[in-house]
């Protein structure tokens, strides 16, 4: 990690392209419900910006949106990491529709949500 930070070694490439995207997200875990927003998303997961975070390893249910057309995307995931006071990363374990949209975006370089 220190060598990556010093610029001596490149970090491994990500499995999925990330897209900056700020949309509302409702998050449910065993620790309760929170309303937050995404900062970026990929076909593999999302960064959820929030001053509060579920514990690492927590299973979460996410409802993204509403989108411009009023639709919502549901996903299930696991909290992979936490940045205290800033937010947390979720690794998707299942999502309904969102992965298709994000994979298409990875291929085209354009994120097209319903409008």
Beta strands, then each sheet from edge to edge (+ up, - down):
strand 1: 19-20
strand 2: 24-29
strand 3: 32-41
strand 4: 45-49
strand 5: 59-65
strand 6: 72-83
strand 7: 87-96
sheet 1: 1+ 3- 2+ 5- 6+ 7- 4+
end
